Amino acid sequence: MQAMRKLEITSSLFWLEIFLDGAIVSAITVALVRYFVKSKRLIAREDLSLESTLLRTGIIALGVEVMLMLIIPLVRLSATGLTTFILDGLFFALITTLLIHYLLLKPTNLIPLNQHSLIDKILALRSFLLFCYLSSLSLFLLLLLNVYQQQHQSYITHAIDQEEPQLALIKNSLNDRISKAALDTLMLARQENLQLLLNGDTEALHRLTRDYANLASIKPVYEQIRFIDTQGTEMIRVDQGTLGPVVINQTNLQNKLNRYYFTDSIKLSYGQIYISPMDLNIEHGRIELPYKPIVRTATPVFDRQGVKRGIIIINLNASTLFTQLKQDAENTAGELMLLNENGYWLFGHEREAAWAFMFPEYKDRTMEKYYPGIWQQIRDHDKGAFASPYGYFIFATIATGRTGTESAAQNKLAADLRWPEWKLVSLASPEDISLAYNNILIPLVMFFILTAAVTGAGSLLYFRIQRKNLIAQQQIEHLAHHDMLTGLCNRNLFIQILELQLANFKRTKEPLALLYMDLDNFKPINDKYGHEAGDYVLKQFAYRLKKILRETDTLARLGGDEFAAILPSFGDQEQLKIIAQRIITVMEQPFIFNGQPLCIGISIGIAIHFKGLPLESLLHEADQAMYEAKRTQVNSFYFAEVDEN
């Protein structure tokens, strides 16, 4: 089954792989059968030539292998390639061996084909055509199912291929926003006015505050811009208000000494950037309403003497990021979601679970709860796609620590800090994925029905034509071997059957008798009443004779008014006398033709076959016995005297 895999045939040409593999397996099977038949290890059926046996072997092997290769992809076994290969080989060997044995190699004791009844021939033809039709239709159906499955997989692959670049664009857009905030943070940390403020210039405070307000007005996504000293106290703070930037006065500034973003960022060295996880903004110990999703970028501030004096921090309002995500979601096949590194929703599908990590009572509302077994596959890989009972997940990782704003050397001291990572996920439900490829299901079903109807009609038409041919052939064979008037065997067929019976006598030693019959006073009936009356008498005589003799007996018209009968296993001579007397009795009853009684007699010669008696002698002895009966008296029989030795 795997023979053609090395050719690296694409999935769109899977049917080529199937038939190439089938052809190879078929050729091997034919070669093996030919070898075994030639070496007399197998015996083919008597009615099949070697060429016919090998041809049918190839067809059987090809059909079985093609059917198996079409079925196996539909079953979707959770087995390895080697296991599938072994299963295919076992099933192929079993099915092919049985079919070849019973269809090609099993000895047959059937009578010769030319002796089959017409009904038997027609039934055999119908069965053969029905088998071929159903087998071909099954293969065609399996082929269409595989095409459907291939189209399904092709669409999924295409959808994933389109989704991954879209996720990459969204990822790059988010990273770009964070990178710009990080660059602005570094720029603010190196301002000249900040250095002047650190050196005690009180006027620098106003200029610095104005700089922060100007930056906030240019970039409204900056929810807060702050300078916090080493004690966690806010020295400068500009918030984003509804009408623009708002400078917070000294009395409303807060201390952030215990906030995680301060304790993490104050540890950094010169030029290093801190990026916080995304969470909700908290003011005075409470979550601010309405919710404001925030990502913070921070960097330490050093004076000219290299002494750390605090941090610069920018709160990036992620609400605009979510707005962008909603717009981007329109271009994705699935439903877009953004999750943090612990599997909590920040944006997307489960809105009642969003920001659950901010509330102690909702700590269990992770992706693992809603989609068991999925989060681990997403968490452990940077990007990918896979199918699940819930649909198809396509995901990418937004690694905020690789924004490109700092070099590896600069960030070396911050290696112990784990920058936040987010998972951007697109979930395409089975219905969404199925919608497109289901459009090909109806055409395939219609195509199958149309093909089945056309081929069925063609098979039926072919059957009717062949049936007519069989009937015509049967009629021709009947006319060639039977008397047209009486329907009895003619002389040629009678001689052939007699030869078979004599050959059978050598094997079975069963007795065989031959009756030779001639009608008396038949010619006057022809002369007086015409040939029509003579034909009527002959037909009526044949009818009466059939009622007396057994079905195993052979009755023939040898010509004119001469008839003969072969009686195998007749019993004994007394039984033959009874049969002959019955024939004479029915002949004594007149034949009524057009109201006229026609009376004729019969003379019967009887010869019993003994071993060593040739065919010609048996016919001659029966003929001579018939003439002896005719000389004796009308309506009589006479036994031929044959020496048994």
C-alpha positions as CSV (number, residue, x, y, z in Angstrom):
1,M,0.0,0.0,0.0
2,Q,2.9,2.3,0.7
3,A,4.8,1.5,-2.5
4,M,4.0,4.8,-4.3
5,R,4.5,7.1,-1.3
6,K,8.1,7.6,-2.2
7,L,6.9,9.4,-5.4
8,E,5.5,12.1,-3.1
9,I,2.2,12.3,-4.9
10,T,0.1,15.2,-3.7
11,S,-3.2,14.6,-1.9
12,S,-5.0,16.1,-4.9
13,L,-3.8,13.1,-6.9
14,F,-4.6,10.5,-4.3
15,W,-6.6,8.4,-6.8
16,L,-3.5,8.0,-8.9
17,E,-1.6,6.6,-5.9
18,I,-4.5,4.2,-5.3
19,F,-4.6,2.8,-8.8
20,L,-0.8,2.6,-9.1
21,D,-0.6,0.7,-5.8
22,G,-3.5,-1.5,-7.0
23,A,-1.8,-2.2,-10.3
24,I,1.5,-3.2,-8.6
25,V,-0.3,-5.5,-6.1
26,S,-2.4,-6.9,-9.0
27,A,0.7,-7.7,-11.1
28,I,2.4,-9.4,-8.1
29,T,-0.7,-11.5,-7.4
30,V,-1.0,-12.5,-11.1
31,A,2.6,-13.6,-11.1
32,L,2.2,-15.7,-8.0
33,V,-1.0,-17.4,-9.3
34,R,0.7,-18.1,-12.6
35,Y,3.7,-19.7,-10.9
36,F,1.5,-21.9,-8.7
37,V,-0.7,-23.0,-11.6
38,K,2.3,-23.7,-13.8
39,S,3.9,-25.7,-11.0
40,K,0.7,-27.7,-10.4
41,R,0.4,-26.4,-6.9
42,L,-3.0,-24.9,-7.8
43,I,-5.5,-26.3,-10.3
44,A,-7.6,-23.8,-12.2
45,R,-11.2,-24.4,-13.0
46,E,-11.8,-26.8,-16.0
47,D,-13.9,-24.3,-17.9
48,L,-11.3,-21.5,-17.7
49,S,-8.1,-21.2,-19.7
50,L,-4.9,-20.1,-18.1
51,E,-5.1,-16.6,-19.7
52,S,-8.7,-16.2,-18.5
53,T,-7.7,-17.3,-15.0
54,L,-4.9,-14.8,-14.8
55,L,-7.0,-12.0,-16.2
56,R,-9.7,-12.5,-13.7
57,T,-7.1,-12.8,-10.9
58,G,-5.7,-9.4,-11.9
59,I,-9.2,-7.9,-11.9
60,I,-10.0,-9.4,-8.4
61,A,-6.7,-8.2,-6.9
62,L,-7.0,-4.7,-8.4
63,G,-10.6,-4.4,-7.2
64,V,-9.9,-5.6,-3.6
65,E,-6.8,-3.4,-3.2
66,V,-8.5,-0.3,-4.6
67,M,-11.5,-0.9,-2.3
68,L,-9.3,-1.3,0.8
69,M,-7.3,1.8,0.0
70,L,-10.5,3.8,-0.4
71,I,-12.0,2.4,2.8
72,I,-8.9,2.9,5.1
73,P,-8.8,6.7,4.8
74,L,-12.5,6.9,5.6
75,V,-12.1,4.8,8.8
76,R,-9.4,7.1,10.1
77,L,-7.6,4.5,12.2
78,S,-5.6,5.8,15.0
79,A,-2.7,3.5,14.0
80,T,0.8,4.0,12.7
81,G,1.7,3.7,9.1
82,L,3.3,0.3,9.7
83,T,0.1,-1.0,11.5
84,T,-2.1,0.3,8.7
85,F,0.2,-1.3,6.1
86,I,0.0,-4.7,8.0
87,L,-3.8,-4.5,8.3
88,D,-4.2,-3.7,4.6
89,G,-1.9,-6.7,3.7
90,L,-3.9,-9.1,5.9
91,F,-7.3,-8.0,4.7
92,F,-6.1,-8.1,1.1
93,A,-4.6,-11.6,1.4
94,L,-7.7,-13.0,3.1
95,I,-10.3,-11.5,0.7
96,T,-8.3,-12.1,-2.4
97,T,-7.4,-15.7,-1.5
98,L,-11.1,-16.5,-0.8
99,L,-12.3,-14.9,-4.0
100,I,-9.7,-16.5,-6.2
101,H,-10.3,-19.9,-4.6
102,Y,-14.0,-20.0,-4.9
103,L,-14.3,-18.1,-8.3
104,L,-11.2,-19.4,-10.1
105,L,-9.6,-22.4,-8.5
106,K,-12.4,-24.4,-6.9
107,P,-13.0,-27.6,-9.0
108,T,-16.4,-27.5,-10.7
109,N,-18.7,-30.5,-11.3
110,L,-21.1,-28.4,-13.4
111,I,-22.6,-29.9,-16.5
112,P,-21.2,-28.5,-19.8
113,L,-22.3,-25.0,-20.5
114,N,-24.1,-25.9,-23.7
115,Q,-26.4,-28.2,-21.6
116,H,-27.4,-25.5,-19.2
117,S,-31.0,-24.5,-19.4
118,L,-31.8,-21.1,-20.9
119,I,-33.2,-19.9,-17.5
120,D,-29.9,-20.9,-15.8
121,K,-27.9,-18.9,-18.3
122,I,-30.1,-15.9,-18.0
123,L,-30.0,-16.1,-14.2
124,A,-26.2,-16.4,-14.3
125,L,-25.9,-13.4,-16.6
126,R,-28.2,-11.4,-14.4
127,S,-26.2,-12.3,-11.2
128,F,-22.9,-11.5,-12.9
129,L,-24.1,-8.1,-14.2
130,L,-25.6,-7.3,-10.8
131,F,-22.4,-8.2,-9.1
132,C,-20.3,-6.1,-11.5
133,Y,-22.7,-3.2,-11.2
134,L,-22.9,-3.2,-7.4
135,S,-19.1,-3.6,-7.1
136,S,-18.4,-0.8,-9.6
137,L,-21.0,1.4,-7.9
138,S,-19.4,0.7,-4.5
139,L,-15.9,1.6,-5.8
140,F,-17.3,4.8,-7.3
141,L,-19.1,5.7,-4.0
142,L,-15.9,5.1,-2.1
143,L,-14.0,7.2,-4.6
144,L,-16.5,10.1,-4.2
145,L,-16.3,9.8,-0.4
146,N,-12.6,10.1,-0.6
147,V,-12.9,13.1,-2.9
148,Y,-15.3,14.6,-0.4
149,Q,-12.9,14.0,2.5
150,Q,-9.9,15.3,0.5
151,Q,-11.9,18.5,-0.3
152,H,-12.8,18.8,3.3
153,Q,-9.2,18.5,4.4
154,S,-8.1,20.8,1.6
155,Y,-10.6,23.5,2.7
156,I,-9.5,23.2,6.3
157,T,-5.8,23.5,5.3
158,H,-6.7,26.5,3.1
159,A,-8.7,28.2,5.9
160,I,-5.7,27.6,8.3
161,D,-3.3,28.9,5.8
162,Q,-5.3,32.1,5.4
163,E,-5.9,32.5,9.1
164,E,-2.3,32.3,10.2
165,P,-1.1,35.3,8.2
166,Q,-4.1,37.3,9.6
167,L,-3.2,36.4,13.1
168,A,0.4,37.4,12.4
169,L,-0.8,40.9,11.2
170,I,-2.8,41.3,14.4
171,K,0.1,40.2,16.5
172,N,2.5,42.6,14.8
173,S,0.0,45.4,15.2
174,L,-0.2,44.8,18.9
175,N,3.5,44.5,19.3
176,D,4.0,47.7,17.3
177,R,1.8,49.6,19.7
178,I,3.7,48.3,22.7
179,S,7.0,49.0,21.1
180,K,6.2,52.6,20.4
181,A,5.1,53.0,24.0
182,A,8.4,51.4,25.1
183,L,10.4,53.8,22.9
184,D,8.5,56.8,24.3
185,T,9.2,55.6,27.8
186,L,12.9,55.4,27.1
187,M,12.8,58.9,25.5
188,L,11.1,60.4,28.6
189,A,13.7,58.8,30.9
190,R,16.5,60.6,29.0
191,Q,14.9,64.1,28.8
192,E,17.1,67.0,29.7
193,N,14.3,68.6,31.8
194,L,14.1,65.4,33.9
195,Q,17.8,65.7,34.6
196,L,17.4,69.3,35.6
197,L,14.6,68.3,37.9
198,L,16.8,65.7,39.5
199,N,19.5,68.4,40.1
200,G,17.0,70.6,42.0
201,D,15.7,72.9,39.2
202,T,12.1,73.6,40.4
203,E,11.2,75.3,37.1
204,A,12.0,72.0,35.3
205,L,9.0,70.4,37.0
206,H,6.5,72.7,35.1
207,R,8.3,72.1,31.8
208,L,8.4,68.4,32.3
209,T,4.7,68.3,33.2
210,R,3.9,70.2,30.0
211,D,6.0,67.8,28.0
212,Y,4.0,64.9,29.4
213,A,0.7,66.6,28.7
214,N,1.8,67.4,25.1
215,L,2.7,63.7,24.5
216,A,-0.6,62.6,26.0
217,S,-2.5,64.9,23.7
218,I,-0.7,63.5,20.7
219,K,-1.2,59.9,21.8
220,P,-4.6,59.6,23.5
221,V,-4.0,55.8,24.0
222,Y,-1.6,56.8,26.8
223,E,-3.9,56.6,29.8
224,Q,-1.3,57.8,32.2
225,I,2.3,59.2,32.0
226,R,4.1,59.2,35.3
227,F,7.4,59.8,37.0
228,I,7.6,57.9,40.3
229,D,10.5,58.2,42.7
230,T,12.4,55.4,44.4
231,Q,10.0,55.5,47.3
232,G,7.0,54.7,45.0
233,T,5.6,58.2,45.3
234,E,4.2,59.8,42.1
235,M,6.1,63.0,41.4
236,I,4.4,63.9,38.0
237,R,1.2,62.4,36.7
238,V,-0.8,63.2,33.6
239,D,-4.1,61.3,33.1
240,Q,-6.2,61.0,29.9
241,G,-9.5,62.8,30.6
242,T,-12.6,62.9,28.5
243,L,-11.7,66.3,27.1
244,G,-7.9,65.7,26.9
245,P,-4.9,65.4,29.2
246,V,-5.4,66.2,32.9
247,V,-2.4,67.1,35.1
248,I,-2.9,65.6,38.6
249,N,-2.1,68.1,41.4
250,Q,0.2,67.3,44.2
251,T,-2.5,66.5,46.7
252,N,-4.0,63.7,44.6
253,L,-0.8,62.0,43.8
254,Q,-0.5,58.4,45.2
255,N,2.1,56.1,46.4
256,K,2.7,52.9,44.3
257,L,5.4,51.4,46.4
258,N,3.5,48.1,46.8
259,R,2.3,47.8,43.2
260,Y,3.9,44.9,41.3
261,Y,4.8,47.0,38.3
262,F,6.8,49.3,40.5
263,T,8.7,46.6,42.4
264,D,9.5,44.8,39.1
265,S,10.6,47.9,37.1
266,I,12.7,49.6,39.9
267,K,15.0,46.6,39.7
268,L,16.0,47.2,36.1
269,S,19.3,48.7,34.9
270,Y,19.9,51.6,32.7
271,G,18.1,51.3,29.3
272,Q,16.1,48.3,30.2
273,I,12.3,48.2,29.6
274,Y,9.6,46.6,31.7
275,I,6.4,45.5,30.1
276,S,3.6,44.5,32.5
277,P,0.9,41.9,32.1
278,M,-2.5,43.3,30.9
279,D,-4.9,43.9,33.7
280,L,-7.5,46.4,34.8
281,N,-6.5,49.8,36.2
282,I,-6.7,50.1,40.0
283,E,-7.1,53.5,41.7
284,H,-7.0,53.8,45.5
285,G,-7.1,50.1,45.9
286,R,-10.2,49.5,43.8
287,I,-10.8,48.5,40.2
288,E,-11.7,51.6,38.2
289,L,-15.1,51.7,36.5
290,P,-15.7,51.4,33.7
291,Y,-13.1,48.8,33.1
292,K,-9.8,50.1,31.7
293,P,-7.5,47.3,30.4
294,I,-3.9,48.6,30.9
295,V,-0.5,47.5,29.7
296,R,2.4,49.4,31.4
297,T,5.8,50.1,30.0
298,A,8.4,51.4,32.5
299,T,12.1,52.0,32.7
300,P,14.4,53.2,35.5
301,V,15.6,56.8,35.7
302,F,19.3,57.7,36.5
303,D,20.8,61.1,37.3
304,R,24.1,62.2,35.8
305,Q,26.0,60.6,38.6
306,G,24.4,57.2,37.7
307,V,22.2,57.1,40.8
308,K,18.8,55.5,40.3
309,R,16.2,58.1,41.1
310,G,12.9,56.5,40.1
311,I,11.0,55.2,37.1
312,I,9.1,56.6,34.1
313,I,6.0,54.6,33.4
314,I,3.3,54.9,30.6
315,N,-0.1,53.2,31.0
316,L,-1.2,52.1,27.6
317,N,-5.0,51.9,27.4
318,A,-5.7,48.5,25.8
319,S,-9.3,49.5,25.0
320,T,-8.1,50.8,21.7
321,L,-6.3,47.5,21.1
322,F,-9.6,45.7,21.7
323,T,-11.3,48.0,19.3
324,Q,-8.7,47.1,16.7
325,L,-9.2,43.4,17.5
326,K,-12.9,43.7,16.9
327,Q,-12.1,45.2,13.5
328,D,-9.6,42.5,12.7
329,A,-12.0,39.8,13.8
330,E,-14.1,40.6,10.8
331,N,-11.3,39.4,8.5
332,T,-10.8,36.1,10.3
333,A,-12.7,32.9,9.7
334,G,-13.1,32.0,13.3
335,E,-13.9,33.9,16.5
336,L,-10.9,35.9,17.8
337,M,-9.8,35.6,21.4
338,L,-6.9,37.1,23.4
339,L,-5.7,35.2,26.5
340,N,-3.0,35.8,29.0
341,E,-0.3,33.3,29.8
342,N,-2.5,31.6,32.5
343,G,-5.4,30.9,30.1
344,Y,-7.6,33.8,31.3
345,W,-9.6,35.7,28.7
346,L,-8.7,39.3,28.0
347,F,-10.8,39.5,24.9
348,G,-13.1,37.3,23.0
349,H,-15.4,34.3,23.2
350,E,-16.3,33.9,26.9
351,R,-17.2,37.5,27.9
352,E,-18.5,36.4,31.3
353,A,-15.0,34.9,31.9
354,A,-13.1,38.0,30.8
355,W,-10.7,39.4,33.5
356,A,-11.7,36.6,35.9
357,F,-8.2,36.6,37.3
358,M,-8.9,40.1,38.8
359,F,-11.7,38.7,40.9
360,P,-11.0,36.0,43.5
361,E,-14.4,34.4,43.2
362,Y,-13.9,33.8,39.4
363,K,-10.4,32.3,39.5
364,D,-11.6,29.1,38.0
365,R,-12.9,30.7,34.8
366,T,-10.0,29.7,32.5
367,M,-10.0,28.2,29.0
368,E,-9.4,24.8,30.6
369,K,-12.8,25.0,32.3
370,Y,-14.7,25.9,29.1
371,Y,-12.5,23.8,26.7
372,P,-10.9,20.9,28.6
373,G,-7.6,19.7,27.2
374,I,-7.2,22.6,24.8
375,W,-5.1,25.1,26.8
376,Q,-2.2,22.8,27.3
377,Q,-1.8,22.4,23.5
378,I,-1.9,26.2,23.0
379,R,0.3,27.0,26.0
380,D,3.2,24.7,25.0
381,H,3.7,26.0,21.5
382,D,4.4,29.4,20.0
383,K,1.9,28.9,17.1
384,G,0.0,26.2,15.4
385,A,-3.4,24.8,14.4
386,F,-5.3,21.7,15.4
387,A,-8.8,20.2,15.3
388,S,-10.8,19.5,18.4
389,P,-14.4,18.6,19.3
390,Y,-15.1,22.3,19.6
391,G,-13.8,23.3,16.2
392,Y,-10.4,24.3,14.8
393,F,-8.0,26.3,16.9
394,I,-5.4,28.5,15.1
395,F,-3.2,30.4,17.5
396,A,-0.1,32.6,17.7
397,T,2.0,33.9,20.6
398,I,2.4,37.6,21.3
399,A,5.8,37.7,23.1
400,T,6.0,41.3,24.5
401,G,9.5,40.7,25.8
402,R,10.7,40.6,22.2
403,T,9.6,44.0,21.1
404,G,12.9,44.9,19.7
405,T,13.4,48.0,21.8
406,E,16.3,46.6,23.7
407,S,19.3,44.6,22.8
408,A,20.2,41.2,24.3
409,A,23.1,42.8,26.2
410,Q,20.9,45.5,27.7
411,N,18.3,43.0,28.9
412,K,20.7,40.5,30.3
413,L,20.4,41.7,33.9
414,A,16.6,41.5,33.5
415,A,16.7,37.8,32.5
416,D,15.0,36.8,35.7
417,L,11.9,38.8,34.8
418,R,9.4,36.9,32.8
419,W,7.9,39.3,30.2
420,P,4.1,38.7,29.7
421,E,3.0,36.6,26.8
422,W,-0.4,36.6,25.3
423,K,-2.1,34.0,23.1
424,L,-4.0,35.2,20.1
425,V,-6.5,32.5,19.2
426,S,-9.0,32.0,16.4
427,L,-11.7,29.4,17.0
428,A,-13.5,28.2,13.9
429,S,-16.5,26.1,14.8
430,P,-17.2,22.9,12.8
431,E,-20.3,24.6,11.4
432,D,-18.2,27.5,10.0
433,I,-15.6,25.1,8.5
434,S,-18.3,22.8,7.2
435,L,-20.4,25.5,5.6
436,A,-18.1,26.0,2.6
437,Y,-17.2,22.4,1.8
438,N,-20.7,21.2,2.4
439,N,-21.6,23.1,-0.7
440,I,-19.8,20.4,-2.7
441,L,-21.8,17.6,-1.0
442,I,-25.0,18.2,-2.9
443,P,-23.3,18.1,-6.4
444,L,-21.4,15.0,-5.4
445,V,-24.7,13.3,-4.3
446,M,-26.4,14.3,-7.5
447,F,-23.4,13.2,-9.5
448,F,-23.5,9.8,-7.8
449,I,-27.3,9.4,-8.3
450,L,-27.0,10.4,-11.9
451,T,-24.1,8.0,-12.5
452,A,-25.9,5.2,-10.7
453,A,-29.0,5.8,-12.8
454,V,-27.2,6.0,-16.1
455,T,-25.0,2.9,-15.4
456,G,-28.0,1.1,-14.0
457,A,-30.0,1.8,-17.2
458,G,-27.0,0.8,-19.3
459,S,-26.5,-2.4,-17.4
460,L,-30.2,-3.2,-17.7
461,L,-30.1,-2.4,-21.5
462,Y,-27.0,-4.6,-21.8
463,F,-28.7,-7.4,-19.9
464,R,-31.8,-7.3,-22.2
465,I,-29.6,-7.3,-25.3
466,Q,-27.6,-10.3,-23.9
467,R,-30.8,-12.0,-22.9
468,K,-32.1,-11.7,-26.4
469,N,-28.8,-13.0,-27.7
470,L,-29.0,-16.0,-25.3
471,I,-32.6,-16.7,-26.4
472,A,-31.6,-16.5,-30.1
473,Q,-28.5,-18.6,-29.4
474,Q,-30.6,-21.1,-27.5
475,Q,-33.1,-21.2,-30.4
476,I,-30.3,-21.8,-32.9
477,E,-28.8,-24.5,-30.8
478,H,-32.2,-26.1,-30.3
479,L,-32.9,-26.0,-34.0
480,A,-29.4,-27.5,-34.7
481,H,-30.0,-30.4,-32.2
482,H,-33.7,-30.9,-32.2
483,D,-36.5,-31.9,-34.7
484,M,-38.5,-28.8,-35.7
485,L,-41.8,-30.7,-35.8
486,T,-41.8,-32.7,-32.6
487,G,-39.2,-30.8,-30.5
488,L,-37.4,-34.1,-29.9
489,C,-33.6,-34.6,-30.2
490,N,-32.5,-35.1,-33.8
491,R,-30.1,-37.8,-34.9
492,N,-26.9,-35.8,-34.3
493,L,-27.7,-34.9,-30.7
494,F,-29.1,-38.5,-30.1
495,I,-25.7,-39.9,-31.2
496,Q,-23.8,-37.5,-28.9
497,I,-25.9,-38.3,-25.9
498,L,-25.6,-42.0,-26.6
499,E,-21.8,-41.7,-26.7
500,L,-21.9,-39.9,-23.3
501,Q,-24.1,-42.6,-21.9
502,L,-21.8,-45.3,-23.1
503,A,-18.8,-43.5,-21.6
504,N,-20.7,-43.2,-18.4
505,F,-21.4,-47.0,-18.5
506,K,-17.7,-47.7,-18.3
507,R,-17.5,-45.7,-15.1
508,T,-20.8,-46.6,-13.3
509,K,-21.5,-50.1,-14.9
510,E,-25.2,-49.2,-14.8
511,P,-27.4,-51.0,-17.5
512,L,-28.4,-49.2,-20.6
513,A,-31.1,-50.0,-23.1
514,L,-31.9,-48.6,-26.6
515,L,-35.4,-48.6,-28.0
516,Y,-35.8,-48.3,-31.8
517,M,-39.4,-47.5,-33.0
518,D,-41.0,-47.3,-36.4
519,L,-44.6,-46.3,-37.0
520,D,-46.7,-48.8,-39.1
521,N,-49.2,-47.7,-41.7
522,F,-48.0,-44.1,-41.5
523,K,-47.5,-43.6,-45.3
524,P,-51.2,-44.2,-46.1
525,I,-52.3,-41.5,-43.7
526,N,-50.0,-39.0,-45.5
527,D,-51.3,-40.1,-48.9
528,K,-55.0,-40.0,-47.9
529,Y,-55.2,-37.0,-45.5
530,G,-52.1,-35.1,-46.5
531,H,-48.9,-34.1,-44.8
532,E,-50.7,-32.0,-42.3
533,A,-52.4,-35.1,-40.8
534,G,-49.1,-36.9,-40.8
535,D,-47.4,-34.1,-38.9
536,Y,-50.2,-34.1,-36.4
537,V,-49.8,-37.8,-35.8
538,L,-46.0,-37.4,-35.3
539,K,-46.4,-34.6,-32.8
540,Q,-49.1,-36.5,-30.9
541,F,-47.0,-39.6,-30.8
542,A,-44.0,-37.7,-29.4
543,Y,-46.4,-36.1,-26.8
544,R,-47.7,-39.5,-25.7
545,L,-44.2,-41.0,-25.7
546,K,-42.9,-38.3,-23.4
547,K,-45.7,-39.1,-20.8
548,I,-44.6,-42.7,-20.7
549,L,-40.8,-42.3,-20.5
550,R,-38.8,-40.8,-17.6
551,E,-37.2,-37.4,-17.6
552,T,-33.8,-39.1,-17.5
553,D,-34.6,-41.0,-20.7
554,T,-33.6,-39.5,-24.0
555,L,-36.2,-39.5,-26.8
556,A,-35.3,-38.7,-30.4
557,R,-36.8,-38.6,-33.9
558,L,-34.2,-40.1,-36.2
559,G,-36.1,-39.2,-39.4
560,G,-39.5,-39.8,-41.1
561,D,-41.5,-42.0,-38.8
562,E,-38.5,-43.5,-37.0
563,F,-37.9,-42.8,-33.3
564,A,-35.4,-44.0,-30.7
565,A,-35.1,-43.8,-26.9
566,I,-32.2,-44.3,-24.6
567,L,-33.1,-45.7,-21.2
568,P,-30.3,-45.7,-18.6
569,S,-30.7,-47.7,-15.4
570,F,-33.9,-49.3,-16.7
571,G,-33.9,-52.1,-14.1
572,D,-34.3,-55.5,-15.9
573,Q,-35.7,-57.0,-19.0
574,E,-39.2,-57.4,-17.5
575,Q,-39.2,-53.7,-16.8
576,L,-38.4,-53.0,-20.5
577,K,-41.3,-55.3,-21.5
578,I,-43.7,-53.2,-19.4
579,I,-42.4,-50.0,-21.0
580,A,-42.7,-51.4,-24.5
581,Q,-46.3,-52.6,-23.8
582,R,-47.3,-49.2,-22.5
583,I,-46.1,-47.6,-25.7
584,I,-48.0,-50.1,-27.8
585,T,-51.1,-49.5,-25.7
586,V,-51.1,-45.7,-26.2
587,M,-50.6,-46.2,-29.9
588,E,-53.7,-48.4,-30.2
589,Q,-55.7,-45.4,-29.2
590,P,-56.6,-43.5,-32.5
591,F,-55.5,-40.0,-33.2
592,I,-58.4,-37.6,-33.9
593,F,-57.6,-35.2,-36.7
594,N,-60.3,-32.8,-37.9
595,G,-62.9,-35.3,-36.5
596,Q,-61.4,-38.2,-38.2
597,P,-59.9,-41.1,-36.2
598,L,-56.4,-42.0,-37.5
599,C,-55.1,-45.4,-36.4
600,I,-51.5,-46.5,-36.8
601,G,-49.3,-49.2,-35.3
602,I,-45.8,-49.3,-33.9
603,S,-42.9,-51.8,-34.1
604,I,-40.3,-51.6,-31.3
605,G,-36.8,-53.1,-31.3
606,I,-35.0,-53.3,-28.0
607,A,-31.2,-53.7,-27.5
608,I,-29.5,-53.9,-24.1
609,H,-25.9,-52.7,-23.9
610,F,-23.3,-55.0,-22.6
611,K,-19.6,-54.4,-21.9
612,G,-17.5,-54.3,-25.0
613,L,-20.4,-53.7,-27.3
614,P,-19.6,-50.7,-29.6
615,L,-22.0,-47.9,-30.4
616,E,-22.5,-49.0,-34.0
617,S,-23.4,-52.5,-32.9
618,L,-25.9,-51.3,-30.3
619,L,-27.7,-49.2,-33.0
620,H,-27.6,-52.0,-35.5
621,E,-28.9,-54.6,-33.1
622,A,-31.8,-52.3,-32.0
623,D,-32.6,-51.6,-35.7
624,Q,-32.6,-55.2,-36.6
625,A,-34.8,-56.1,-33.6
626,M,-37.3,-53.4,-34.8
627,Y,-37.5,-55.0,-38.3
628,E,-37.9,-58.4,-36.7
629,A,-40.9,-57.1,-34.7
630,K,-42.4,-55.5,-37.8
631,R,-42.1,-58.9,-39.6
632,T,-43.8,-60.7,-36.7
633,Q,-47.0,-58.6,-36.3
634,V,-48.3,-55.0,-35.9
635,N,-47.9,-53.4,-32.5
636,S,-45.2,-55.6,-31.2
637,F,-41.7,-55.5,-29.7
638,Y,-38.6,-57.7,-30.0
639,F,-35.4,-58.0,-28.0
640,A,-32.1,-58.1,-29.9
641,E,-30.2,-61.3,-29.1
642,V,-26.7,-60.1,-28.1
643,D,-24.0,-62.4,-26.8
644,E,-22.9,-60.9,-23.4
645,N,-19.5,-62.5,-23.8
